[in-house]
Amino acid sequence: MERHFQKELESLKTSLIKMGSVVEENIALSIRSVTEKNRELAQKVIESDVRIDALEIEIDNAIVDLLALQQPVASDLRFILAALKINNDLERIGDHAVNIAQAAQVLCSIPDVELLNEIPKMAEITRTMLKEAIDSFILLDPVKARAVLKTDDQIDNLNRTVIRTVIELLKSNKQTAECGLELSLISRNMERVADLATNIAEEVIFHTQARVVKHHAENRK
Amino acid sequence: MSMGHLTIETHNLNLYYTNFHALIDINLAIQEQRITALIGPSGCGKSTLVRVFNRMNDLIEGVRVTGEVLVEGSNIFSPDTDLISLREKVGMVFQRPNPFPLSVRDNLTFGLEIHQEHSNKNRTEIIEQSLKDVLLWNDLKDHLNQSALRLSLEQQQRLCIARVLAMKPQIILMDEPCSALDPIATLKIEELMQELKKNYTIVIVTHNMQQAARASDYTAFLYLGELIEFGETKHIFSAPEQKQTEDYITGRFG
């Protein structure tokens, strides 16, 4: 028996996938605005964030309706709870894309900015993590989701390296404070995106396998 | 699942209606002072199972039972089982409220008269206590001679529960006790069950999955005569182990 409710769950998933693709695109653009020092790309990211905010509210409303009217249980309930959190995570990632784009705009106005080697590397890993996290949700694939969790440490290490390097450069007066601050902001924002991509992957595992893996819950047992 | 004191245990319980195999190798352990819900689609055997626990099925022609059913540790199918005392211990509430066409008072003392001797003073106490237990005392204390049939359906069902309580049972079986009641009366009976479980073990058959989720501590899912899954209700309704359970409670079949 195919219930009408099943169609509504499918449509919720479609909305989240749409939201995911807009967010993924904005992160990619914000990263390019940094690496290509492109003010216009950065502006595009900043302007399109309203779309993400509107989608977030639309999805939230749909979730409230499903919870109030359908009293979902079991995997349906876990899916809706996961969707609620993923929706929130995606909206936050959209905000980090804006932060990165704003930092890119500041960098554009500073002559002779040298990007640290770690920044493009972080950008690539972060973008991939986000893509894989969203794919794991689309495919409801816990194996893919677990792979995302494993990558997060790399980003944390790179972020620490960036901060350390910036401090060294500032101490030796090889970089202006303004530039150093923006570079560490970019690094910090990418690290947050990677964390949120990890959250999304954790929610996919919760939905598909009814297992809580966040905060290293599995290791603690 | 942590196990407290077990009130009912079945070991490889099979039940046949002549040639129809209605219950297949049921192994179930029901805990004392907890509410256990039996769910499953029509014909899955849940009513048959609950009726095994006080041997109500004995009255049906062609019934054959194998395996063991222990109530408080004694096999209720052993030849020396005293049916009268079993049914004192294991009371039953049915789908439709079925008060006797007698006064409220006589409904409550009917069982006492058949089963045992009680002084009048004792009876008065029992009437008061059982009506208090089902929260009817305030409404009915001045109307004990009124016909039970004049009560509302919800009050009738409460009275039927009080009639069971008057016998001082340990276990109360409820076979869809709310299916004839409106949603508010249903919630009130569910609240009453939460009070009763402080002193009694309750086994409830229900078609209403939300009711099982709201009201029970443990849930057993039966399908085609087999016990598919048994566990804590919160576990069954958030992350069931078996796909058939999942499909049933999410409405994908049944």
Boltz contact constraints between the chains, C-beta under 6 A:
constraints:
  - contact:
      token1: [A, 3]
      token2: [B, 251]
      max_distance: 6.0
  - contact:
      token1: [A, 73]
      token2: [B, 237]
      max_distance: 6.0
  - contact:
      token1: [A, 73]
      token2: [B, 249]
      max_distance: 6.0
  - contact:
      token1: [A, 74]
      token2: [B, 240]
      max_distance: 6.0
  - contact:
      token1: [A, 74]
      token2: [B, 246]
      max_distance: 6.0
  - contact:
      token1: [A, 74]
      token2: [B, 249]
      max_distance: 6.0
  - contact:
      token1: [A, 74]
      token2: [B, 250]
      max_distance: 6.0
  - contact:
      token1: [A, 76]
      token2: [B, 250]
      max_distance: 6.0
  - contact:
      token1: [A, 210]
      token2: [B, 239]
      max_distance: 6.0
